[in-house]
Amino acid sequence: MKAAGSFLLGLPMGATTAGCFLIDPAWRSFLGIGLLGAFTTFSTLAYETVEALRRGSPLQAAAMALGNWA
């Protein structure tokens, strides 16, 4: 999921930086930081939580899940 988020983030950021498309800076921030930032953050949290469970660290997994939820 990290790779998908990075790829999706790179598309609008690269296109607007290279001058291919003109997007208002507020919309660019909304897309990059808001939508795609949330997507990659949640994906990373889910991945790390599952990995903690696989490593046999259920307390760490619970702390990450509850810490993000609170």
Buried (B, 14 or more C-beta within 10 A) or exposed (E): EEEEBEEBBEEBBEEBEEEEEEBEEEEBEBBBEEEBBEBBEEBEBBEBBEEBBEEEBEEBBEEBBEEEEE
